[in-house]
Amino acid sequence: MTPDPTGLRWFKSSASSTNGCVEVAHLPDGGVALRDAKDRGKDPHVYTRHEWLCFLTGVKNGEFDPPGA
């Protein structure tokens, strides 16, 4: 189910560029919505709290770093 993005508080990383980035909103049920800042008309990707926490753990552990980084 796609959440209604109207009442959500969207934010993006301070490291994002002016050309756009992704934006994140925390959902009332604990999940997270993720959208393209350049095309806000598209439906956001929605993740459960568990899925988001697993992803963040992987990022912190370097599991998604580009090859050779």
Protein Blocks (a to p, Z undefined) as FASTA:
>chain_A
ZZdfklpccdddfkbcfkbpcdddddfkopacdddfklmmbccddddfklmmmmmmmmmn
opmgcehZZ
